[in-house]
Amino acid sequence: MQSRVLEQALDAGERLYHFHGGLKLRHNKAISCDAPLLRAPLPPCLFIPLLQHAGQEARPLVSVGQAVLKGEAIGQFESPCTGYVHAPTSGSVVALAAQAITHPSGMDGLCVVLKPDGVDQWIELKAAPDWASRGTGFLRQRIRDSGIVGLGGAVFPTGLKVDEAKESAIHTLILNGVECEPYISCDEMLMREHPGSVISGALVLQAALGARRTIITIEDQMGAVSQSLGTVIERAGHDSIRVVRVPAVYPEGGEKQLVQVLTGLEIPAGGKPSDLGLVCLNVATAAAVADAVIEGKPLVERLVTISGNGVQHPRNLWARIGTPIASLIDCCGGYSSNAARLILGGPMMGYALASDQNPMVKAANCILVLSDDDIRPAQAEMPCIRCGECARVCPAVLLPQTLHWQIRNELLDDAAGCGLNECIECGCCDFVCPSHIPLVEWFRFGKSEMRSLAAERGRAEIARERFEAREARLERLKHARRQRIEEKKQALLDDAEKKRRIAATLQRVQARGDAARNPLAGTKDDQGPGDPGKP
């Protein structure tokens, strides 16, 4: 059975399969693909969040008033792995302050506020055109130090992903160029205009992972992308890289769904593609790896789609990390008269932003401005009619209606047992629900409650362990005290016995002394009455 699974994984991309559920959506990508890529101008100030990756907030490495160069490390994150946040341009640090950090929680976080000097001067870059002759340790270290994260939106540190994969026998690297969300087109434009960067990044990652081949997946409607990538691959003669076109079904860009389409294998709950000898990374991540390893440039900017009917001239921009979103909107002609809502990401999995002063972050692949006509009027939530449509379209093969009922009735353990954590929050169930139940919001709430419950249980467990440790310590003290008392009692008894023996000895010694001083003292007493031997 295991050999059959391995054989199927080794044949990834040879034939295409289907995953459960999904939706056919209208993409609306053409409006942002007509214009060529443009680099956004420097804003007056950059607000660089120190939380731009999965894990804890980075520790600042700069102080107020300090001058920095482009690419200089300004923050270091130590969890889940070592890495850095870098200055997107040269200038001076004017503040370290709490600002909105463009996060789904809407919370504020520590930001490095950088005032550009207009020179845009890089640090001394350590290019490695001979990277192919360097060891895998060098490649992995370069990837870690460059601050690269998953640019498809998950922002998991790429260095950690590569390091974890080295424990498995990786045979295939999958570069995900499937942008299944409507409106988002930054990966498509990257592959159209910079195919060489994607291919170079694929070769570097192949070497770092020890993989034998790379599959670049794109949607079947990306004809221009297929031609662009194919031309570079053919000219360079890279036999280990191939392009595979897959049907445009949402959410096919999800890691587990894409693996299933390419191999026909399902990744079980808690499993990873590396269990099958596969590693999935975004095409933009691969291009960033090429810049970091070959040219020595850390991740300080990314390609972002500015789109929607609420913006004058939708297009794709190279934007520095920390640029206020308002500055990017202005670069696209500003808002249209009917602009109504600002969303980070696509309409299916994105989230609304409270302000356009939020900064650009590594996770931002799309800034979507919706008009009044794009927003569906709010519908009153009605009771679930158990139609099963949500289960039919769920790509994670869950029962959303059952999860919803369990969460509403606070049966969180039951929801966890039914796979709540496997929900990818794609929004398919919301899209088809005739009762207008905000299922994804319920699932997010359920996950949050489960995390709170787990944290509470963790605190309770720590308190229990502390109590048991305290009771054990007190019992040890009591035992030690009893033992000391017993030892003292025994010592006293031993002392009494010793004193008795000493007294007896002294008495005998004294008696002997008395006898020696008066030898006849006991004679009379010793003779019996009427002893004939005495007068």
Backbone hydrogen bonds, N-H to C=O, Kabsch-Sander energy under -0.5 kcal/mol:
donor,donor_aa,acceptor,acceptor_aa,energy
5,V,1,M,-2.0
6,L,2,Q,-2.3
7,E,3,S,-2.4
8,Q,4,R,-2.0
9,A,5,V,-2.3
10,L,6,L,-2.4
11,D,7,E,-1.0
12,A,9,A,-1.6
13,G,15,R,-0.5
13,G,262,L,-2.2
14,E,11,D,-2.4
17,Y,261,V,-2.5
22,G,393,V,-2.6
23,L,250,Y,-2.6
25,L,23,L,-0.7
32,S,29,K,-1.5
33,C,29,K,-0.7
33,C,30,A,-0.9
34,D,30,A,-0.8
38,L,316,N,-1.3
40,A,38,L,-0.6
40,A,318,W,-2.6
46,L,114,L,-2.7
47,F,322,G,-2.7
48,I,46,L,-0.6
48,I,112,V,-2.4
50,L,110,L,-2.2
52,Q,50,L,-0.5
54,A,155,V,-2.1
55,G,53,H,-0.6
56,Q,79,S,-1.0
58,A,50,L,-3.3
59,R,76,Q,-3.6
61,L,74,I,-2.7
62,V,74,I,-0.7
65,G,93,V,-3.6
66,Q,63,S,-1.9
68,V,91,G,-3.0
70,K,121,Q,-2.9
71,G,87,A,-3.0
72,E,69,L,-2.1
74,I,85,V,-3.2
75,G,85,V,-1.5
76,Q,59,R,-2.5
77,F,83,G,-1.5
83,G,77,F,-1.1
85,V,75,G,-2.7
87,A,72,E,-2.6
91,G,68,V,-2.3
92,S,115,K,-2.0
93,V,66,Q,-2.7
94,V,92,S,-0.6
94,V,113,V,-2.5
95,A,113,V,-1.1
97,A,111,C,-1.7
99,Q,109,G,-2.7
101,I,107,M,-1.2
106,G,103,H,-2.1
109,G,99,Q,-2.9
111,C,97,A,-2.7
112,V,48,I,-2.5
113,V,95,A,-2.7
113,V,111,C,-0.7
114,L,46,L,-2.8
114,L,112,V,-0.7
115,K,92,S,-2.8
117,D,90,S,-2.0
123,I,70,K,-2.1
125,L,123,I,-0.7
127,A,125,L,-1.0
128,A,294,I,-2.4
131,W,128,A,-1.5
133,S,130,D,-2.1
134,R,131,W,-1.4
139,L,135,G,-1.5
140,R,136,T,-2.6
141,Q,137,G,-2.1
142,R,138,F,-2.3
143,I,139,L,-2.2
144,R,140,R,-2.5
145,D,141,Q,-2.7
146,S,142,R,-1.3
147,G,144,R,-1.2
148,I,143,I,-1.0
150,G,156,F,-1.3
151,L,149,V,-0.6
153,G,150,G,-1.1
155,V,150,G,-1.9
158,T,148,I,-1.8
159,G,148,I,-0.7
161,K,157,P,-1.9
162,V,158,T,-2.6
163,D,159,G,-2.3
164,E,160,L,-2.7
165,A,161,K,-1.7
166,K,162,V,-1.0
167,E,164,E,-1.3
168,S,165,A,-1.9
170,I,168,S,-1.4
171,H,277,G,-2.4
172,T,277,G,-1.9
173,L,213,R,-2.4
174,I,172,T,-0.5
174,I,279,V,-3.4
175,L,173,L,-0.6
175,L,215,I,-2.9
176,N,174,I,-0.6
176,N,281,L,-3.3
177,G,175,L,-0.8
177,G,217,T,-2.0
179,E,177,G,-1.0
180,C,178,V,-1.1
183,Y,27,H,-3.6
184,I,181,E,-0.6
184,I,182,P,-0.7
189,M,185,S,-2.3
190,L,186,C,-2.1
191,M,187,D,-2.4
192,R,188,E,-1.8
193,E,189,M,-2.7
194,H,190,L,-2.7
197,S,194,H,-0.5
198,V,194,H,-1.2
199,I,195,P,-2.4
200,S,196,G,-2.7
201,G,197,S,-2.4
202,A,198,V,-2.1
203,L,199,I,-2.1
204,V,200,S,-2.2
205,L,201,G,-2.6
206,Q,202,A,-2.4
207,A,203,L,-1.9
208,A,204,V,-2.5
209,L,205,L,-2.4
210,G,206,Q,-1.6
211,A,206,Q,-1.6
212,R,171,H,-1.3
213,R,171,H,-1.2
214,T,240,S,-3.0
215,I,173,L,-2.9
216,I,214,T,-0.5
216,I,242,R,-2.7
217,T,175,L,-2.6
217,T,215,I,-0.7
218,I,244,V,-2.3
220,D,246,V,-2.3
222,M,219,E,-2.1
223,G,221,Q,-1.3
226,S,222,M,-2.1
227,Q,223,G,-2.0
228,S,224,A,-2.3
229,L,225,V,-2.8
230,G,226,S,-2.3
231,T,227,Q,-2.1
232,V,228,S,-1.5
233,I,229,L,-2.5
234,E,230,G,-2.4
235,R,231,T,-2.4
236,A,232,V,-2.2
237,G,233,I,-1.2
238,H,233,I,-1.7
239,D,237,G,-1.4
241,I,238,H,-1.3
242,R,214,T,-2.0
244,V,216,I,-2.7
246,V,218,I,-2.9
249,V,247,P,-1.6
250,Y,23,L,-2.9
252,E,249,V,-2.5
254,G,251,P,-2.1
258,L,254,G,-2.9
259,V,255,E,-2.2
260,Q,256,K,-1.9
261,V,257,Q,-2.1
262,L,258,L,-2.1
263,T,259,V,-2.3
264,G,260,Q,-2.1
265,L,259,V,-0.5
271,G,268,P,-2.6
275,D,272,K,-1.7
276,L,273,P,-2.0
277,G,274,S,-1.3
278,L,273,P,-2.1
279,V,172,T,-1.5
281,L,174,I,-2.6
283,V,176,N,-1.7
286,A,282,N,-1.8
287,A,283,V,-2.0
288,A,284,A,-2.1
289,V,285,T,-2.1
290,A,286,A,-2.0
291,D,287,A,-2.0
292,A,288,A,-2.2
293,V,289,V,-2.9
294,I,290,A,-2.0
295,E,290,A,-0.9
295,E,291,D,-0.7
296,G,291,D,-0.6
297,K,291,D,-2.3
299,L,146,S,-2.4
300,V,298,P,-0.9
302,R,319,A,-2.1
304,V,317,L,-2.6
305,T,365,N,-2.0
306,I,304,V,-0.5
306,I,315,R,-2.9
307,S,305,T,-0.6
307,S,367,I,-2.1
310,G,369,V,-2.5
311,V,308,G,-1.3
312,Q,334,G,-2.7
313,H,332,C,-2.4
315,R,306,I,-1.9
317,L,304,V,-2.6
318,W,38,L,-2.7
319,A,302,R,-2.7
319,A,317,L,-0.7
321,I,300,V,-2.3
322,G,360,M,-2.6
323,T,320,R,-1.8
325,I,358,N,-2.5
326,A,356,D,-2.7
327,S,324,P,-1.0
328,L,324,P,-1.1
329,I,325,I,-2.3
330,D,326,A,-2.2
331,C,327,S,-1.4
332,C,328,L,-0.7
332,C,329,I,-1.0
333,G,330,D,-1.6
334,G,329,I,-2.6
336,S,310,G,-2.3
339,A,336,S,-1.6
340,A,370,L,-3.3
341,R,370,L,-1.8
343,I,368,L,-3.0
344,L,351,Y,-2.7
345,G,343,I,-0.7
345,G,366,C,-2.8
350,G,346,G,-1.9
351,Y,344,L,-1.6
353,L,342,L,-2.7
358,N,355,S,-0.8
360,M,323,T,-1.9
364,A,361,V,-1.4
365,N,363,A,-1.1
367,I,305,T,-3.4
368,L,343,I,-3.1
368,L,366,C,-0.6
369,V,307,S,-2.7
369,V,367,I,-0.5
370,L,341,R,-2.5
370,L,368,L,-0.6
372,D,338,N,-1.3
374,D,371,S,-0.7
375,I,371,S,-0.9
375,I,372,D,-0.6
376,R,374,D,-0.6
382,M,435,S,-2.6
392,R,388,G,-1.8
393,V,389,E,-1.6
394,C,390,C,-0.9
397,V,394,C,-1.3
402,T,399,L,-0.7
403,L,399,L,-2.3
404,H,400,P,-2.7
405,W,401,Q,-1.8
406,Q,402,T,-2.4
407,I,403,L,-2.6
408,R,404,H,-2.4
409,N,405,W,-1.5
410,E,407,I,-1.7
411,L,406,Q,-3.4
412,L,410,E,-1.1
415,A,411,L,-2.2
416,A,412,L,-2.6
417,G,413,D,-2.0
418,C,414,D,-1.3
419,G,416,A,-1.4
420,L,415,A,-1.9
422,E,419,G,-1.7
423,C,420,L,-1.6
431,F,427,G,-2.2
432,V,428,C,-1.5
433,C,429,C,-1.1
436,H,433,C,-1.1
439,L,437,I,-2.4
442,W,438,P,-1.9
443,F,439,L,-2.5
444,R,440,V,-2.8
445,F,441,E,-2.4
446,G,442,W,-2.8
447,K,443,F,-2.6
448,S,444,R,-2.4
449,E,445,F,-2.7
450,M,446,G,-2.4
451,R,447,K,-2.4
452,S,448,S,-2.5
453,L,449,E,-3.0
454,A,450,M,-2.9
455,A,451,R,-2.6
456,E,452,S,-2.7
457,R,453,L,-3.0
458,G,454,A,-2.4
459,R,455,A,-2.6
460,A,456,E,-2.8
461,E,457,R,-2.8
462,I,458,G,-2.5
463,A,459,R,-2.8
464,R,460,A,-2.9
465,E,461,E,-2.8
466,R,462,I,-2.6
467,F,463,A,-2.8
468,E,464,R,-3.1
469,A,465,E,-2.5
470,R,466,R,-2.7
471,E,467,F,-3.1
472,A,468,E,-2.6
473,R,469,A,-2.5
474,L,470,R,-3.0
475,E,471,E,-2.6
476,R,472,A,-2.4
477,L,473,R,-2.4
478,K,474,L,-2.9
479,H,475,E,-2.8
480,A,476,R,-2.8
481,R,477,L,-2.9
482,R,478,K,-3.1
483,Q,479,H,-2.6
484,R,480,A,-2.3
485,I,481,R,-2.5
486,E,482,R,-2.8
487,E,483,Q,-2.6
488,K,484,R,-2.5
489,K,485,I,-3.0
490,Q,486,E,-3.0
491,A,487,E,-2.5
492,L,488,K,-2.9
493,L,489,K,-3.1
494,D,490,Q,-3.1
495,D,491,A,-2.5
496,A,492,L,-3.0
497,E,493,L,-2.8
498,K,494,D,-2.4
499,K,495,D,-3.1
500,R,496,A,-2.9
501,R,497,E,-2.6
502,I,498,K,-2.7
503,A,499,K,-3.2
504,A,500,R,-2.8
505,T,501,R,-2.8
506,L,502,I,-3.0
507,Q,503,A,-2.7
508,R,504,A,-2.5
509,V,505,T,-2.9
510,Q,506,L,-3.1
511,A,507,Q,-2.5
512,R,508,R,-2.6
513,G,509,V,-2.4
514,D,510,Q,-3.0
515,A,511,A,-2.5
516,A,512,R,-2.3
517,R,513,G,-2.1
518,N,514,D,-1.8
521,A,518,N,-1.3
523,T,520,L,-1.8
524,K,520,L,-0.6
526,D,522,G,-1.0
527,Q,523,T,-1.4
531,D,528,G,-0.9
534,K,531,D,-1.7
